[in-house]
């Protein structure tokens, strides 16, 4: 490592300073966001086990965001981290559509596997429509040019990559996760 000449110093300022400060907070922020999403899902499903099938799809979206950002040669900056938080919520959204419908069908007396497959067929079009609309909505951010485009590239690319992978992979993995979790932790009948 080289030494600076006498009378010169090194200081983090502006964006570099902010990124340095926020870098240490990112893991705690991600953990907190996952916890909040999990608790909201636990309240929605009135179960501690069913939200796991939804939360297991979140890494699929995060992997897509990281892969898309890496392929474009972008850095893990504050803007990308904001996009990553968005991907966490949006990845769970697609899974919620399938799990909610499968839960309803199963509660009506349908077999777990049949209810899950029916939910996938019924929810495929809404999932694809909302995901494609979102991907095309952030496409201008990912391809922008001009002032401030680097921040838009980071958010747009991360969110777009995360949504594409979460959508494609969730169609296959959410039913698998849901059936595995429900078989391992069956819902208990509640007296009315």
Residue pairs with C-beta under 8 A, 6 or more apart in sequence:
4 10
12 20
15 78
18 78
19 77
19 78
22 78
22 81
26 81
29 81
29 85
30 84
30 85
30 88
33 85
33 88
33 89
34 55
34 58
34 88
37 55
37 58
37 88
37 89
37 92
38 51
38 55
41 50
41 51
41 54
41 55
41 92
41 96
42 48
42 51
44 51
44 96
45 51
45 99
45 103
47 187
49 181
49 182
49 184
49 185
49 187
50 99
50 103
50 178
50 181
50 182
50 187
52 177
52 181
53 95
53 99
53 174
53 177
53 178
53 180
53 181
53 182
54 92
54 95
54 96
54 99
54 174
55 92
56 173
56 177
56 181
57 91
57 92
57 94
57 95
57 166
57 169
57 170
57 173
57 174
57 177
58 88
58 91
58 92
60 91
60 165
60 166
60 169
60 170
60 173
61 87
61 88
61 90
61 91
61 162
61 163
61 165
61 166
62 84
62 87
62 88
62 91
62 162
63 165
64 87
64 161
64 162
64 163
64 164
64 165
64 166
64 169
65 80
65 83
65 84
65 87
65 158
65 159
65 161
65 162
65 165
66 158
66 161
67 161
67 165
68 157
68 158
68 160
68 161
68 162
68 164
68 165
69 75
69 76
69 80
69 154
69 157
69 158
69 161
71 161
72 153
72 157
74 80
74 153
74 154
74 157
74 158
75 154
77 151
77 154
79 150
79 151
79 152
79 154
79 155
80 154
80 155
80 157
80 158
82 155
83 154
83 155
83 156
83 157
83 158
83 159
83 162
84 158
84 162
86 155
86 159
86 162
87 158
87 159
87 162
87 163
87 166
90 134
90 159
90 162
90 163
90 166
91 162
91 163
91 166
91 170
93 130
94 127
94 130
94 131
94 166
94 167
94 170
94 174
95 170
95 174
95 177
97 123
97 126
97 127
98 116
98 119
98 120
98 123
98 127
98 170
98 174
98 175
98 178
99 119
99 174
99 178
101 118
101 119
101 122
101 123
102 112
102 115
102 116
102 118
102 119
102 175
102 178
103 115
105 114
105 115
105 118
105 119
106 112
106 115
106 116
106 182
110 118
112 179
112 182
112 183
113 179
116 175
116 178
116 179
117 175
119 175
120 171
120 174
120 175
124 171
127 167
127 170
127 171
128 167
131 163
131 164
131 166
131 167
134 159
134 163
135 160
135 163
135 164
138 155
138 156
138 159
138 160
138 163
139 156
139 160
140 156
141 152
141 153
141 155
141 156
141 159
142 152
142 153
142 156
142 157
142 160
143 156
144 152
144 153
144 156
